[in-house]
Amino acid sequence: MNKFVSISIQSTNNILILKVYEVSRTADLHETIMRMPDGYETKVGERGLKLSGGEKQRVAIARAILKGSPIVSELYRQLIYKQFADCL
């Protein structure tokens, strides 16, 4: 089965595409997807075979954000703190 990027991010098909865009931005994936030939409709293959390792990780992060994982929320909070501290 050849999956699209948007379906790879969604855990279920009833999630609004706007939410997919939002979590893609949070996972630093949106710009990468928009550079793909067909954007969110780009076929990435089963298990994302056409994605790089980093892109697969960001898809996994986006999925976890969609599910509201408390671990991701804490990691994201720490990442924001680190980025802020690095700017000082």
Buried (B, 14 or more C-beta within 10 A) or exposed (E): EEBBBBBBBBEEEEBEEEEBBBBBEBBEBBEBBEEBEEEBEBBBEEEBEBBEEEBBEBBBBBBBBBEEBEEBEEEBEEEEEEEEEEEE
